[in-house]
């Protein structure tokens, strides 16, 4: 697999654009299966997380128009944005 962090971020952005919401758990499973384990790690709290470079590229793509819900573990569009 020759995928980059940008490839993973582009997939995440497409999912968010199509569904309006992207749950981290579902994203992690898809990323591990389709892009490889190297884009996922276990954070200091013992939870699976998405590689920081992927998240940085994802943020560039949505340009701050998506928000992370830290209680429900998903990204969704901010209320001001309609795509």
Phi and psi in degrees as a GROMACS rama.xvg file:
@    title "Ramachandran Plot"
@    xaxis  label "Phi"
@    yaxis  label "Psi"
@TYPE xy
-114.242  38.8158  UNK-2
-81.5534  151.542  UNK-3
-110.405  169.163  UNK-4
-57.9874  -35.1747  UNK-5
-65.8668  -36.1671  UNK-6
-63.4538  -43.6342  UNK-7
-64.8999  -44.5759  UNK-8
-61.8217  -39.1516  UNK-9
-63.4736  -40.2082  UNK-10
-62.5928  -46.7222  UNK-11
-58.2611  -43.8928  UNK-12
-63.5138  -41.8435  UNK-13
-61.4793  -42.2128  UNK-14
-63.3816  -44.2738  UNK-15
-63.4247  -43.4149  UNK-16
-63.3939  -41.273  UNK-17
-75.1938  -41.187  UNK-18
-99.4573  -20.8261  UNK-19
83.4174  -4.40565  UNK-20
-155.868  146.423  UNK-21
-139.224  111.509  UNK-22
-79.8385  134.528  UNK-23
-59.6899  -43.5923  UNK-24
-59.9517  -44.0693  UNK-25
-67.2971  -40.2025  UNK-26
-62.9885  -44.3109  UNK-27
-60.6833  -44.9686  UNK-28
-61.7051  -44.4296  UNK-29
-64.7511  -44.1027  UNK-30
-61.111  -46.7155  UNK-31
-59.4338  -43.964  UNK-32
-72.5075  -42.9813  UNK-33
-101.199  -20.9395  UNK-34
-119.524  -22.5165  UNK-35
114.607  154.415  UNK-36
-62.1434  -23.188  UNK-37
-67.148  -13.2396  UNK-38
-95.6963  8.0427  UNK-39
-132.602  144.62  UNK-40
-146.125  168.621  UNK-41
-98.7855  122.835  UNK-42
-80.284  -178.879  UNK-43
-64.7092  -18.9118  UNK-44
-89.9169  0.499625  UNK-45
84.6228  12.6595  UNK-46
-102.735  147.789  UNK-47
-66.7923  139.96  UNK-48
-142.546  165.021  UNK-49
-94.6347  138.4  UNK-50
-46.36  139.263  UNK-51
-61.3024  -35.85  UNK-52
-66.4421  -36.1192  UNK-53
-64.866  -46.5878  UNK-54
-63.568  -36.178  UNK-55
-64.4618  -45.3053  UNK-56
-65.6106  -38.4792  UNK-57
-62.3448  -42.7762  UNK-58
-63.0399  -38.3424  UNK-59
-60.9791  -41.1213  UNK-60
-67.0422  -42.99  UNK-61
-87.1393  -10.4781  UNK-62
56.3687  33.6263  UNK-63
81.6922  6.19296  UNK-64
-87.0144  -6.82311  UNK-65
-114.413  148.515  UNK-66
-121.48  147.031  UNK-67
-93.0924  125.14  UNK-68
-94.566  104.048  UNK-69
-74.1014  -15.2239  UNK-70
-83.4583  -39.5045  UNK-71
-102.756  -2.49025  UNK-72
58.3468  55.3392  UNK-73
-148.586  162.161  UNK-74
-104.175  142.38  UNK-75
-147.157  159.729  UNK-76
-66.779  144.089  UNK-77
-68.3154  155.769  UNK-78
-61.7143  -22.4745  UNK-79
-78.4885  -10.6283  UNK-80
-108.581  132.236  UNK-81
-125.794  112.988  UNK-82
